[in-house]
């Protein structure tokens, strides 16, 4: 019997497969503290051996739902793993941090790394606040500004449309370009709007003539910038006689908006413009210096980096020290600095421990790096002086002194916690390449330090803080990229075979991040571990494959094949079936390739074993029963229903799940989730109007869906939602004409 004609199981009330009303989710509560002497869930107690060498599955253990583990990994992973072009390097000139956007040079500007955007208003901040940018500052910028290749096009659009969304990568000079666009229009004044301004509130602030700039508007699925927002803004600007430029990083959260792409000017143009302003008579001679050619041709340079180099070049006095400072830009300088730090006998063990800890906790609270550096220092002391108990001074150097040693900066920024944003003193290397270079060098060039580093990373993996555990995984992934066999043997395999779930999650995170760094052998390792004889390795590989696909959508197909191979061979235990299901469900969050993944799921329905068919259906239902940002229902409403093949495959999976005796009840629960989402989103309601008729092939199909819609309750347990009544009319066929 085919999936399209099979009937669902009968329920107790006479309707096929009816599911009881879904209960509202419980309110979140803070994590429970473990009793004294007892380890937190998922981590071994003190003195307990965390590794299982029996190959047996633990009888009872805590678990971490896969979507929650995915959120934790994304929230705390260093930005370069996820492709963030987050900051520039080699920019400390004369003791002050100099930042430039498109040619402007301003002292004491912190150019940080990857920033997690959370839409919370900073305490004391006024979202409606704005002020006029001093005219002198704009004139100074105009004197050194180098126009990028798209400047003329952007200026034409701004003049015609009055509002322009300027998008580009981080640190490409978008803000300076915005100021110069308004300056070229000859506006009488330029007003800076608060970045806390919401898109819906924009038009209400544009009441004065002149120019407005909104710098780095934070966007997300929860707060997109829509074309309707810009229509209202344009109308108001016409009335007020103003122009507005909004700068954003490249973002998919611009529905209906055609941003103007911004590319930075060539680095040589930025350097030349600054020299023409500072030392016009010496410009050509300075550009002919040997370090200049190496800097300009060594890599793609952001405007800020180019301008910082230009400042150093303008300060060149002909001496060898000044020439050496010019050469101190680029990766070679970073590599040499890391070698000097680790190889210099004058640098104490405690300082070296801090440098390594800061490399692991770059762009994280300074206090974490300082606290955990002392733990690493203890490991180094035990290794170097085994007969002498290690001692740590209670008080040590000031934070500024330690950061100066590390060529790092610190500033107070908001860190997101489960209770909301809190201010933290964050620390970061001035050159974003330093953490990778330093960790690779200590692992490959100083093998005598490995025992201490291994013990330290094992400690971090058992820490109760998600940030610490995730950074331990990220650091180990960097080590694996440099030396996979040793890293796997010394760290990853021990975590993967642990009896408790926490170390296994760390192992899965490590292998996921290691694959992102490029080594193709990691995917082969995961595929082999999927059918390994040791239960922990199987669990780790299954979880890692689920985490990997959303980050590398091109690997969703191979990941699904690997998961199916395990289900095909044997997945008799309930914990392993659950792990397979959760990991396979994560594959359906694989970005723009979800349509391709749906097709692979459909293929498994008809061309594979019953076990694999069950995995595909259970994972599909798990993915559907999710109302978070980026869930399958949102994707289908936004784009999936407009893709013919994807819409057909999704309807096939829904229809098959609803008619499968083992899956009907869970599928009806998931359908309730979609209806609840549709009560809040008109696009999801429209999607359901198109989807539900495609799920009806037999009279039993219609009867099941009608009963579900008639009996379902609102999310809070209230009466039937009005949308459910409306969807009933969609299912009922129109009366036949006479």
NUTI-826128 format. One line per field, with one value per residue (C-alpha): residue number from 1; residue in one letter; x, y, z. Coordinates in steps of 0.5 Angstrom, whole numbers. Layout:
N
pos	(NUM, ...) .
code	(A, ...) .
x	(X, ...) .
y	(Y, ...) .
z	(Z, ...) .
// end
This chain:
738
pos	(1, 2, 3, 4, 5, 6, 7, 8, 9, 10, 11, 12, 13, 14, 15, 16, 17, 18, 19, 20, 21, 22, 23, 24, 25, 26, 27, 28, 29, 30, 31, 32, 33, 34, 35, 36, 37, 38, 39, 40, 41, 42, 43, 44, 45, 46, 47, 48, 49, 50, 51, 52, 53, 54, 55, 56, 57, 58, 59, 60, 61, 62, 63, 64, 65, 66, 67, 68, 69, 70, 71, 72, 73, 74, 75, 76, 77, 78, 79, 80, 81, 82, 83, 84, 85, 86, 87, 88, 89, 90, 91, 92, 93, 94, 95, 96, 97, 98, 99, 100, 101, 102, 103, 104, 105, 106, 107, 108, 109, 110, 111, 112, 113, 114, 115, 116, 117, 118, 119, 120, 121, 122, 123, 124, 125, 126, 127, 128, 129, 130, 131, 132, 133, 134, 135, 136, 137, 138, 139, 140, 141, 142, 143, 144, 145, 146, 147, 148, 149, 150, 151, 152, 153, 154, 155, 156, 157, 158, 159, 160, 161, 162, 163, 164, 165, 166, 167, 168, 169, 170, 171, 172, 173, 174, 175, 176, 177, 178, 179, 180, 181, 182, 183, 184, 185, 186, 187, 188, 189, 190, 191, 192, 193, 194, 195, 196, 197, 198, 199, 200, 201, 202, 203, 204, 205, 206, 207, 208, 209, 210, 211, 212, 213, 214, 215, 216, 217, 218, 219, 220, 221, 222, 223, 224, 225, 226, 227, 228, 229, 230, 231, 232, 233, 234, 235, 236, 237, 238, 239, 240, 241, 242, 243, 244, 245, 246, 247, 248, 249, 250, 251, 252, 253, 254, 255, 256, 257, 258, 259, 260, 261, 262, 263, 264, 265, 266, 267, 268, 269, 270, 271, 272, 273, 274, 275, 276, 277, 278, 279, 280, 281, 282, 283, 284, 285, 286, 287, 288, 289, 290, 291, 292, 293, 294, 295, 296, 297, 298, 299, 300, 301, 302, 303, 304, 305, 306, 307, 308, 309, 310, 311, 312, 313, 314, 315, 316, 317, 318, 319, 320, 321, 322, 323, 324, 325, 326, 327, 328, 329, 330, 331, 332, 333, 334, 335, 336, 337, 338, 339, 340, 341, 342, 343, 344, 345, 346, 347, 348, 349, 350, 351, 352, 353, 354, 355, 356, 357, 358, 359, 360, 361, 362, 363, 364, 365, 366, 367, 368, 369, 370, 371, 372, 373, 374, 375, 376, 377, 378, 379, 380, 381, 382, 383, 384, 385, 386, 387, 388, 389, 390, 391, 392, 393, 394, 395, 396, 397, 398, 399, 400, 401, 402, 403, 404, 405, 406, 407, 408, 409, 410, 411, 412, 413, 414, 415, 416, 417, 418, 419, 420, 421, 422, 423, 424, 425, 426, 427, 428, 429, 430, 431, 432, 433, 434, 435, 436, 437, 438, 439, 440, 441, 442, 443, 444, 445, 446, 447, 448, 449, 450, 451, 452, 453, 454, 455, 456, 457, 458, 459, 460, 461, 462, 463, 464, 465, 466, 467, 468, 469, 470, 471, 472, 473, 474, 475, 476, 477, 478, 479, 480, 481, 482, 483, 484, 485, 486, 487, 488, 489, 490, 491, 492, 493, 494, 495, 496, 497, 498, 499, 500, 501, 502, 503, 504, 505, 506, 507, 508, 509, 510, 511, 512, 513, 514, 515, 516, 517, 518, 519, 520, 521, 522, 523, 524, 525, 526, 527, 528, 529, 530, 531, 532, 533, 534, 535, 536, 537, 538, 539, 540, 541, 542, 543, 544, 545, 546, 547, 548, 549, 550, 551, 552, 553, 554, 555, 556, 557, 558, 559, 560, 561, 562, 563, 564, 565, 566, 567, 568, 569, 570, 571, 572, 573, 574, 575, 576, 577, 578, 579, 580, 581, 582, 583, 584, 585, 586, 587, 588, 589, 590, 591, 592, 593, 594, 595, 596, 597, 598, 599, 600, 601, 602, 603, 604, 605, 606, 607, 608, 609, 610, 611, 612, 613, 614, 615, 616, 617, 618, 619, 620, 621, 622, 623, 624, 625, 626, 627, 628, 629, 630, 631, 632, 633, 634, 635, 636, 637, 638, 639, 640, 641, 642, 643, 644, 645, 646, 647, 648, 649, 650, 651, 652, 653, 654, 655, 656, 657, 658, 659, 660, 661, 662, 663, 664, 665, 666, 667, 668, 669, 670, 671, 672, 673, 674, 675, 676, 677, 678, 679, 680, 681, 682, 683, 684, 685, 686, 687, 688, 689, 690, 691, 692, 693, 694, 695, 696, 697, 698, 699, 700, 701, 702, 703, 704, 705, 706, 707, 708, 709, 710, 711, 712, 713, 714, 715, 716, 717, 718, 719, 720, 721, 722, 723, 724, 725, 726, 727, 728, 729, 730, 731, 732, 733, 734, 735, 736, 737, 738) .
code	(X, X, X, X, X, X, X, X, X, X, X, X, X, X, X, X, X, X, X, X, X, X, X, X, X, X, X, X, X, X, X, X, X, X, X, X, X, X, X, X, X, X, X, X, X, X, X, X, X, X, X, X, X, X, X, X, X, X, X, X, X, X, X, X, X, X, X, X, X, X, X, X, X, X, X, X, X, X, X, X, X, X, X, X, X, X, X, X, X, X, X, X, X, X, X, X, X, X, X, X, X, X, X, X, X, X, X, X, X, X, X, X, X, X, X, X, X, X, X, X, X, X, X, X, X, X, X, X, X, X, X, X, X, X, X, X, X, X, X, X, X, X, X, X, X, X, X, X, X, X, X, X, X, X, X, X, X, X, X, X, X, X, X, X, X, X, X, X, X, X, X, X, X, X, X, X, X, X, X, X, X, X, X, X, X, X, X, X, X, X, X, X, X, X, X, X, X, X, X, X, X, X, X, X, X, X, X, X, X, X, X, X, X, X, X, X, X, X, X, X, X, X, X, X, X, X, X, X, X, X, X, X, X, X, X, X, X, X, X, X, X, X, X, X, X, X, X, X, X, X, X, X, X, X, X, X, X, X, X, X, X, X, X, X, X, X, X, X, X, X, X, X, X, X, X, X, X, X, X, X, X, X, X, X, X, X, X, X, X, X, X, X, X, X, X, X, X, X, X, X, X, X, X, X, X, X, X, X, X, X, X, X, X, X, X, X, X, X, X, X, X, X, X, X, X, X, X, X, X, X, X, X, X, X, X, X, X, X, X, X, X, X, X, X, X, X, X, X, X, X, X, X, X, X, X, X, X, X, X, X, X, X, X, X, X, X, X, X, X, X, X, X, X, X, X, X, X, X, X, X, X, X, X, X, X, X, X, X, X, X, X, X, X, X, X, X, X, X, X, X, X, X, X, X, X, X, X, X, X, X, X, X, X, X, X, X, X, X, X, X, X, X, X, X, X, X, X, X, X, X, X, X, X, X, X, X, X, X, X, X, X, X, X, X, X, X, X, X, X, X, X, X, X, X, X, X, X, X, X, X, X, X, X, X, X, X, X, X, X, X, X, X, X, X, X, X, X, X, X, X, X, X, X, X, X, X, X, X, X, X, X, X, X, X, X, X, X, X, X, X, X, X, X, X, X, X, X, X, X, X, X, X, X, X, X, X, X, X, X, X, X, X, X, X, X, X, X, X, X, X, X, X, X, X, X, X, X, X, X, X, X, X, X, X, X, X, X, X, X, X, X, X, X, X, X, X, X, X, X, X, X, X, X, X, X, X, X, X, X, X, X, X, X, X, X, X, X, X, X, X, X, X, X, X, X, X, X, X, X, X, X, X, X, X, X, X, X, X, X, X, X, X, X, X, X, X, X, X, X, X, X, X, X, X, X, X, X, X, X, X, X, X, X, X, X, X, X, X, X, X, X, X, X, X, X, X, X, X, X, X, X, X, X, X, X, X, X, X, X, X, X, X, X, X, X, X, X, X, X, X, X, X, X, X, X, X, X, X, X, X, X, X, X, X, X, X, X, X, X, X, X, X, X, X, X, X, X, X, X, X, X, X, X, X, X, X, X, X, X, X, X, X, X, X, X, X, X, X, X, X, X, X, X, X, X, X, X, X, X, X, X, X, X, X, X, X, X, X, X, X, X, X, X, X, X, X, X, X) .
x	(0, 3, 4, -1, -7, -5, -10, -8, -9, -16, -16, -20, -25, -27, -23, -17, -10, -13, -8, -10, -9, -2, 0, 3, 11, 13, 16, 24, 27, 34, 39, 39, 45, 49, 49, 56, 60, 56, 58, 53, 49, 53, 60, 64, 65, 71, 76, 71, 74, 70, 72, 68, 73, 68, 64, 58, 52, 51, 45, 42, 45, 43, 42, 42, 37, 41, 38, 40, 47, 47, 45, 50, 56, 54, 53, 60, 64, 70, 68, 73, 70, 64, 67, 66, 70, 70, 76, 83, 90, 96, 93, 96, 100, 104, 100, 93, 88, 87, 80, 78, 72, 73, 79, 77, 82, 80, 84, 82, 77, 76, 75, 73, 72, 66, 60, 53, 47, 42, 36, 36, 36, 42, 40, 40, 40, 35, 33, 30, 36, 40, 45, 48, 55, 60, 61, 69, 69, 66, 71, 77, 74, 73, 80, 83, 77, 78, 72, 70, 68, 61, 61, 58, 52, 51, 50, 46, 41, 41, 39, 34, 31, 32, 34, 39, 41, 49, 51, 58, 62, 65, 70, 70, 68, 61, 60, 65, 62, 55, 57, 61, 55, 51, 56, 56, 49, 51, 46, 46, 47, 48, 44, 47, 41, 41, 43, 38, 32, 28, 26, 18, 20, 25, 20, 18, 25, 26, 23, 28, 31, 38, 42, 41, 45, 44, 50, 50, 43, 42, 38, 35, 30, 26, 27, 28, 28, 23, 21, 15, 19, 23, 16, 14, 21, 21, 15, 17, 24, 20, 16, 22, 27, 32, 36, 38, 43, 43, 49, 48, 53, 51, 45, 39, 34, 32, 26, 23, 29, 35, 41, 47, 53, 59, 66, 72, 77, 84, 88, 93, 88, 87, 94, 96, 90, 92, 99, 97, 94, 99, 106, 104, 111, 114, 108, 111, 118, 114, 110, 117, 119, 120, 115, 110, 110, 109, 104, 99, 100, 100, 93, 86, 87, 81, 81, 82, 88, 90, 89, 93, 99, 98, 99, 105, 108, 107, 110, 117, 123, 128, 131, 131, 126, 121, 122, 122, 115, 113, 115, 111, 104, 102, 102, 109, 109, 104, 108, 114, 111, 108, 115, 118, 113, 113, 121, 123, 126, 125, 117, 115, 111, 105, 105, 106, 100, 96, 98, 95, 89, 87, 88, 83, 78, 79, 73, 71, 71, 78, 76, 75, 82, 85, 82, 83, 90, 92, 90, 94, 100, 99, 99, 106, 109, 107, 110, 117, 118, 114, 118, 115, 108, 106, 104, 100, 100, 94, 95, 98, 99, 94, 89, 92, 99, 97, 94, 99, 104, 99, 98, 91, 85, 80, 73, 66, 61, 55, 55, 49, 47, 40, 38, 39, 45, 50, 56, 63, 70, 72, 79, 81, 88, 89, 91, 85, 90, 94, 90, 90, 98, 99, 95, 98, 105, 105, 102, 107, 113, 113, 111, 114, 108, 103, 102, 100, 96, 92, 90, 88, 83, 80, 79, 76, 71, 68, 67, 60, 60, 58, 62, 68, 66, 65, 72, 75, 72, 74, 81, 82, 79, 85, 90, 86, 87, 95, 95, 89, 92, 95, 89, 84, 89, 90, 83, 78, 77, 77, 72, 68, 68, 66, 60, 57, 54, 58, 65, 62, 58, 65, 68, 62, 63, 71, 70, 65, 69, 75, 71, 70, 77, 78, 81, 77, 79, 75, 68, 71, 73, 65, 63, 67, 65, 58, 58, 64, 64, 64, 57, 60, 64, 58, 54, 59, 59, 52, 51, 57, 54, 47, 51, 56, 50, 47, 54, 56, 50, 54, 55, 48, 47, 53, 51, 44, 47, 52, 46, 42, 48, 47, 40, 41, 46, 43, 40, 36, 37, 32, 38, 41, 35, 33, 40, 40, 33, 35, 41, 38, 32, 38, 40, 33, 36, 41, 40, 39, 39, 33, 30, 35, 35, 28, 29, 34, 29, 24, 29, 30, 22, 22, 29, 31, 30, 24, 29, 31, 24, 22, 29, 27, 20, 21, 27, 22, 17, 22, 24, 17, 15, 19, 17, 24, 27, 29, 25, 22, 15, 18, 23, 17, 13, 18, 21, 19, 12, 15, 19, 15, 20, 21, 13, 12, 17, 15, 7, 10, 13, 7, 2, 7, 8, 0, -1, 4, 2, 8, 8, 1, 0, 7, 5, -1, 2, 7, 1, -1, 5, 5, -2, 0, 6, 1, -4, 2, 5, 0, 5, 5, -2, -2, 3, -2, -8, -4, -1, -7, -11, -4, -5, -12, -12, -17, -23, -20, -14, -20, -23, -17, -15, -22, -22, -15, -17, -24, -21, -15, -14, -10, -3, -5, -10, -16, -21, -20, -16, -20, -15, -17, -24, -22, -17, -23, -26, -20, -21, -28, -30, -34, -41, -42, -45, -52) .
y	(0, 7, 13, 17, 12, 9, 10, 13, 9, 10, 15, 14, 19, 16, 21, 18, 19, 25, 28, 31, 39, 41, 44, 51, 50, 51, 57, 57, 57, 58, 52, 48, 48, 41, 39, 40, 35, 33, 35, 39, 34, 31, 32, 27, 28, 30, 24, 20, 17, 20, 15, 9, 3, -2, 0, 0, 5, 8, 6, 13, 20, 27, 29, 36, 37, 38, 45, 47, 45, 48, 55, 54, 52, 58, 63, 62, 60, 65, 69, 66, 59, 62, 66, 73, 78, 81, 86, 88, 87, 91, 97, 100, 106, 110, 107, 109, 105, 108, 106, 109, 108, 109, 114, 118, 117, 118, 116, 111, 107, 100, 96, 89, 83, 78, 81, 78, 82, 82, 86, 89, 96, 98, 101, 108, 109, 113, 109, 116, 120, 123, 129, 133, 131, 136, 140, 140, 132, 131, 136, 133, 126, 129, 131, 124, 120, 115, 114, 106, 103, 104, 111, 114, 109, 110, 117, 117, 113, 117, 123, 120, 115, 120, 113, 108, 102, 101, 94, 91, 87, 89, 94, 96, 104, 104, 109, 114, 113, 114, 121, 123, 121, 126, 131, 131, 132, 139, 138, 143, 138, 131, 128, 121, 116, 112, 104, 102, 105, 100, 100, 101, 108, 111, 115, 118, 121, 125, 131, 136, 138, 135, 129, 123, 117, 110, 106, 99, 98, 91, 86, 79, 75, 78, 85, 85, 92, 91, 95, 98, 101, 105, 107, 110, 113, 116, 119, 123, 125, 128, 132, 134, 135, 130, 124, 118, 113, 106, 102, 95, 89, 84, 81, 76, 80, 85, 83, 87, 92, 92, 95, 98, 94, 97, 95, 99, 103, 100, 100, 104, 109, 110, 111, 116, 120, 120, 122, 127, 130, 129, 130, 132, 133, 126, 122, 118, 117, 114, 110, 107, 104, 97, 95, 99, 94, 88, 91, 93, 86, 82, 81, 85, 91, 94, 101, 102, 98, 101, 108, 106, 104, 110, 114, 110, 111, 119, 119, 115, 119, 115, 111, 104, 103, 107, 102, 96, 99, 99, 92, 90, 89, 82, 75, 75, 80, 76, 69, 72, 75, 69, 65, 71, 70, 63, 62, 68, 65, 72, 71, 68, 62, 66, 71, 65, 62, 68, 69, 62, 63, 69, 66, 61, 67, 72, 77, 74, 77, 78, 75, 68, 69, 71, 66, 60, 62, 61, 54, 53, 56, 51, 45, 48, 49, 42, 40, 44, 43, 37, 37, 44, 45, 51, 57, 63, 70, 72, 79, 80, 85, 90, 88, 94, 91, 84, 86, 91, 85, 81, 87, 86, 91, 91, 95, 94, 91, 88, 80, 76, 71, 67, 73, 78, 83, 84, 89, 85, 88, 84, 83, 82, 81, 87, 82, 77, 72, 72, 66, 62, 63, 62, 56, 53, 54, 52, 45, 44, 48, 46, 39, 39, 43, 38, 35, 41, 44, 37, 37, 44, 43, 37, 41, 47, 41, 40, 47, 49, 55, 54, 59, 56, 49, 51, 55, 49, 45, 51, 51, 44, 44, 49, 44, 38, 43, 43, 35, 31, 24, 27, 31, 26, 21, 26, 29, 28, 20, 21, 26, 22, 15, 18, 16, 22, 27, 33, 31, 28, 34, 37, 32, 33, 41, 40, 35, 40, 46, 42, 41, 48, 50, 45, 38, 34, 28, 30, 28, 21, 20, 22, 17, 12, 13, 13, 5, 4, -1, 4, 7, 14, 15, 13, 18, 24, 23, 23, 29, 32, 31, 34, 40, 41, 41, 48, 51, 47, 46, 43, 37, 36, 30, 26, 27, 25, 19, 17, 18, 13, 8, 7, 7, 2, -3, -2, 3, -1, 3, 9, 14, 12, 13, 19, 22, 20, 23, 30, 30, 29, 34, 39, 38, 41, 48, 48, 55, 56, 48, 46, 44, 39, 36, 35, 31, 27, 25, 24, 19, 15, 14, 10, 7, 5, 0, 1, 3, 9, 11, 11, 16, 20, 21, 22, 27, 31, 31, 34, 39, 41, 41, 48, 55, 58, 63, 60, 54, 50, 53, 60, 58, 55, 61, 65, 62, 54, 55, 58, 53, 48, 42, 44, 45, 38, 34, 38, 36, 29, 28, 31, 26, 20, 22, 23, 16, 13, 9, 10, 17, 20, 23, 26, 29, 32, 35, 38, 41, 44, 48, 50, 53, 57, 60, 62, 65, 70, 70, 72, 69, 62, 63, 63, 57, 53, 55, 52, 46, 43, 41, 38, 33, 31, 25, 20, 22, 19, 24, 30, 27, 27, 34, 37, 33, 36, 43, 43, 40, 44, 49, 56, 56, 58, 53, 58, 56, 54, 59, 63, 61, 54, 55, 59, 53, 48, 52, 51, 43, 43, 42, 48, 45, 42, 47, 44) .
z	(0, -2, 3, -1, 0, 7, 12, 19, 26, 29, 35, 41, 39, 33, 28, 25, 28, 32, 37, 43, 44, 45, 52, 52, 53, 60, 62, 62, 69, 71, 70, 77, 81, 82, 90, 93, 91, 85, 78, 74, 69, 63, 67, 71, 79, 81, 81, 76, 70, 65, 59, 58, 55, 55, 49, 52, 52, 59, 62, 64, 63, 62, 54, 51, 45, 39, 37, 44, 43, 36, 39, 44, 39, 34, 40, 43, 37, 35, 29, 24, 24, 21, 16, 19, 16, 23, 24, 21, 24, 25, 27, 33, 31, 36, 42, 40, 36, 30, 26, 19, 15, 8, 9, 16, 21, 28, 34, 40, 36, 38, 32, 35, 32, 31, 35, 37, 35, 40, 40, 47, 49, 53, 59, 59, 52, 48, 41, 39, 40, 35, 34, 29, 26, 27, 20, 21, 22, 15, 12, 15, 12, 5, 5, 6, 3, -3, -7, -8, -15, -13, -10, -16, -17, -10, -10, -16, -13, -6, -10, -14, -8, -2, 2, 1, 4, 3, 5, 5, 9, 16, 16, 9, 10, 9, 15, 12, 5, 8, 10, 4, 0, 4, 4, -4, -4, -1, 5, 11, 16, 17, 23, 26, 28, 34, 32, 37, 32, 30, 23, 24, 28, 23, 19, 26, 27, 20, 21, 19, 13, 11, 12, 16, 17, 21, 22, 22, 23, 27, 23, 24, 22, 28, 26, 18, 14, 10, 3, 7, 12, 6, 3, 9, 10, 3, 4, 10, 7, 1, 6, 10, 5, 7, 5, 9, 8, 12, 13, 14, 14, 8, 11, 8, 13, 7, 4, -2, -1, -6, -2, -6, -5, -3, -4, -1, -5, -7, -1, -5, -6, 1, 3, -3, 0, 7, 5, 0, 6, 11, 7, -1, -3, -1, -3, -9, -5, 1, -3, -6, 0, 0, 6, 2, -4, 1, 5, -1, -5, 1, 2, 1, 6, 9, 9, 16, 16, 10, 13, 19, 15, 12, 18, 20, 13, 14, 21, 17, 19, 15, 21, 21, 27, 23, 17, 22, 24, 17, 16, 22, 18, 16, 17, 18, 23, 27, 26, 28, 34, 37, 36, 40, 45, 46, 45, 49, 56, 59, 58, 64, 64, 67, 62, 57, 60, 59, 52, 50, 54, 51, 44, 46, 49, 44, 44, 50, 57, 60, 67, 63, 60, 66, 71, 66, 65, 72, 71, 65, 69, 74, 69, 66, 73, 75, 68, 69, 76, 78, 85, 87, 88, 84, 87, 84, 86, 89, 86, 79, 74, 72, 66, 62, 63, 61, 55, 53, 53, 49, 44, 45, 47, 52, 52, 56, 52, 53, 53, 52, 58, 59, 63, 58, 56, 62, 61, 61, 60, 53, 51, 44, 40, 35, 30, 28, 26, 33, 36, 30, 29, 37, 38, 32, 34, 41, 39, 33, 35, 43, 43, 51, 52, 50, 56, 60, 54, 54, 61, 61, 55, 58, 64, 60, 57, 64, 66, 67, 63, 55, 53, 56, 53, 46, 46, 49, 42, 38, 40, 39, 32, 31, 34, 29, 23, 24, 27, 26, 28, 35, 37, 36, 40, 46, 46, 41, 42, 50, 49, 44, 48, 55, 59, 60, 55, 56, 53, 47, 46, 46, 41, 36, 37, 35, 29, 27, 27, 25, 18, 17, 17, 11, 12, 8, 12, 18, 14, 12, 20, 22, 16, 19, 26, 25, 24, 30, 35, 40, 42, 44, 38, 34, 38, 37, 29, 29, 33, 29, 22, 24, 27, 21, 15, 17, 17, 10, 7, 1, 6, 8, 3, 5, 12, 11, 7, 13, 18, 14, 14, 21, 21, 16, 19, 27, 31, 36, 42, 44, 45, 39, 35, 38, 37, 29, 29, 32, 28, 21, 23, 24, 16, 15, 17, 12, 9, 2, 0, 4, -2, -4, 3, 2, -4, -1, 5, 0, -4, 3, 3, -3, -4, 2, 8, 13, 19, 14, 12, 19, 21, 15, 17, 25, 23, 18, 24, 29, 24, 23, 30, 31, 32, 33, 28, 22, 23, 17, 17, 16, 11, 7, 8, 6, 0, 0, -3, -9, -11, -15, -13, -6, -5, -8, -4, 3, 1, 0, 7, 10, 7, 8, 16, 17, 14, 17, 23, 27, 26, 25, 32, 32, 25, 28, 34, 29, 24, 31, 31, 24, 25, 31, 27, 22, 27, 28, 21, 15, 10, 14, 14, 6, 6, 10, 5, -1, 3, 6, 0, -3, 3, 2, -3, 0, 4, 11, 9, 9, 15, 20, 18, 19, 26, 28, 26, 29, 36, 36, 42, 42, 44, 51, 52, 50, 44, 37, 34, 28, 23, 24, 23, 16, 14, 15, 9, 5, 6, 4, -3, -6, -8, -15, -20, -22) .
// end
